Amino acid sequence: MLLSGCITADRPELDIDIPPAYRAAPGARDDARPALDWWRGFRSGELTSLIEEAQTANFDVAAAVARILEADAQSKIAGAPLIPTIDLRANAVRSRASQANGSTGRSERVNYTVALDASYEIDFWGKNRAISRAAQESAIFSRFDRDTVKLGAVVSVATAYFLVLSSQDRLRIARSNLAAASRVLTLIRQRQEAGTASQLEVAQQETLVATQRAAIPTLDQAMRQNMATLAVLIGRAPVNLKVRGGSLYRLGIPRVTAGLPSELMLQRPDIRAAEAQLASADASVEAARAAFYPSITLTGQYGVTSMALKNLFTPQAIFYNIAANLAQPIVDGFRLEGQLELAKGRQIEFLNVYRKAIVSAFGDVEIALIAVADATERERLQQQVVTSSQRAFDIAETRLREGTVDLVTVLITQQALFTAQDNRVEVRLARLQAVLSLFQALGGSWFPPPAEGISSTVQ
């Protein structure tokens, strides 16, 4: 056992520089954490209902849960060699010898046997323990993989719902702009009848009206397609889902605080999954190294056998045997060496996957923080554009009725207002998506600290 303690994974250091804070949020505190049900911060009962349904009905989540069952079963299989194998065997054999060769004696014989067979491989070098630990870490990986899939499903549902609302907002704006453009067209036609407007000016306004009308089917298509996408995400056929929707401007915008980068290593399920994957690779290296050492197996058999059933359980019918076997690989065509090199290669691969997951997580949070700040400022500035464009259009329309404005000016103010209103919806959508991406970058819900001894790869 002292020698088995020398068989270790011998993994390289993690060698990751953990920053003290995020550049885009230098004043973050370590107690600033999103709520477990963070999606309620958008203050939409319909969105909350859809997300909660997706957590149980989404097919990707269901498949991830099934992978947990598979990993748990594999862990049981891998841990079986740590326990002695005991089999009960009972048989009755009736045989008859051929009399054709002139043999004499009893022609039929009956033999009854009841026996217990036991075998156990002494895990002197820790090979079986390492194999079992590798399977256990794989089971832990499957759980964090499920959490990653569930977080992705939640974000996908919220994104699809936001797209439905944005399409509804843009449809309302397009119809309102169509009504305004049609109203202006009526005024221009009246001026043409009075001889103060030309056919070209009428045609220009008709073009603008037709452009607004042509935009409506595209927006309606996007809305209905996003509803269909939303239905699939919650495991329903599109015909069975009705989305009431509403407006992006009726949603709340939750305040998200990033916390400290060091917390992210315990928060993000993909990082925890990579950690468990690396721990499994470490155990596989230990098992591959221990395979070079001798294998010691104990076998035993105890039972009774008799040719008469009534004498089967008498002391004279007892038999037993005990054996110890030792096997040492000598020449195997470099199979064990290749298995060790393969395990080491996977260990290095998963170490770099783990490193990338950590660094990528830091980058995701920084990118999301920047997007939230910039989208908030863009929305503020875009609102100013809409306000000024609306005021300019109102003035232009009033003066058009009075006949004191150039029609080109009216056309320009109309197009500027329509574009500004449509852009405001897109900026609002971008802000909500940025907040959503920040929640995702932070790992969604803050998980409790891991149980001691589950995984020890974070040093």
C-alpha positions, 0 to 999 in steps of 0.5 A: 500500500505504501508503494501504491501511494506513489502512483499518481496522475502527475498532472501539470499545474493549472497555471491560470492567472485569476484577475482580481476584478473585471475591467468593465466592473472594477467595483464588484463585490463578492456578495453580489450574486444573481437570484436562483430564479433570475429570469423573474427579474424581467417581470413577465409572467408568461416568460416565467411560465415558458422557462419553467416549462422548458426546464422539464419539457425541453428535449435536450434537457431530457437527453442530458438527464438520461446521460446522467442515468447512463453515467451513474450506471457506468460508475456502478459497473466500474466500481464492481471490482472493488467488491468480491464476486460471489456466485451460488451454483447448484446443479444435478447431473444424471449420466449414463455410460455406454454399454456397447463397449462391454463395460459393466457396472451401473449404467446411470449415475447421478451427481448433486452439487451446491457450491459458493464460488468467490473471487477478489482481485486485491487492489494493491496498486489502486488500479480498480479504485482509480477506474472507479474514481474516473467513472464517478468523476464522469458522473459528476461531469454529466450533472454539470453538463445537464446544468449547462444544457438547461441554462442554454435552454433557458436562454434560448427560450428567453431569446425567442420570446424577446424576438416575438415581442420585438416583432410585435413592436415593430409590427405596431410601429410599421402599421402606425407609420403606414397610417401616418404615411397614408394620411400624408398621401391624402394631404398631398393628393388634395394639394395636387387637386388644388394644383399645388403639388405635382404628380412626382410628389404624389408618386414619391409619397406613394412609394413610401406608403408601399414600402411601409406596407411591404415591410408588414408581411416580413415582420409578421413572418418573423413573429410567427416563426419565432413563436414556432421556435419557442414551441419547439424549445418547450417540447410542444408542436407549434399549433399547441402553443399560443403566445400572448406577447406584448411589448419589449417596453413592458418588460423589466430590466433586471440589475445584474452584478458580476461579482468577482472572477474567482467565484466564476470557477464555482459558478459556471456549470461548463467550468465545473464540467471541465473540472470533473472531466479533468479529474476523470482523466487524472484517475485514468492516468493512475489506473493506466500506470498501476496496470504495469504492476502485478495483479493478485487475485484470490479465488475460493470455492466451498460447497457440497457434492454427493451422488445421493441427494439424502447425503448432500448436506452431510459433513462427508459431502463438503469440499473446498479449495482456495487459490491465490494467483499472481499475474505480471505483464512481461511482453504485451507488444507495448499495449500497456505503454500505449494505454498510459500514453493515451491516458496522459494525452487525454489528461493534457487535452482536458487540462487545456479544455479546462484552462480554456473554459476558465479564460473563456468565462472571464472573456464572456463576462467582460464582453457581456458587461460591455454590451450591457453598458453600451446598449443602455447608452445606445437606448438612451441616445436612440430615445432622443433621436425618436423624440426629436424625429417625432417632433420634426414630423409633427411640425412638418405634417402641421405645416403641410396642412397649412401649405407652408412646407416643402414636400421633400422636407415632409418626406425626409422627416417621415423616413427619419421618424420611421427609421428611428422608431424601428431602430429603437426597438432593435436597440431595446432588444439588444439591451435585453439580449445583453442582460440575458448574455450576462446572466448566461456568462455568470452561469445563470443561478449561483450554485451552492459550494461543492461538497468536500471531496467531490472534486479536488482539481482546483488547487 
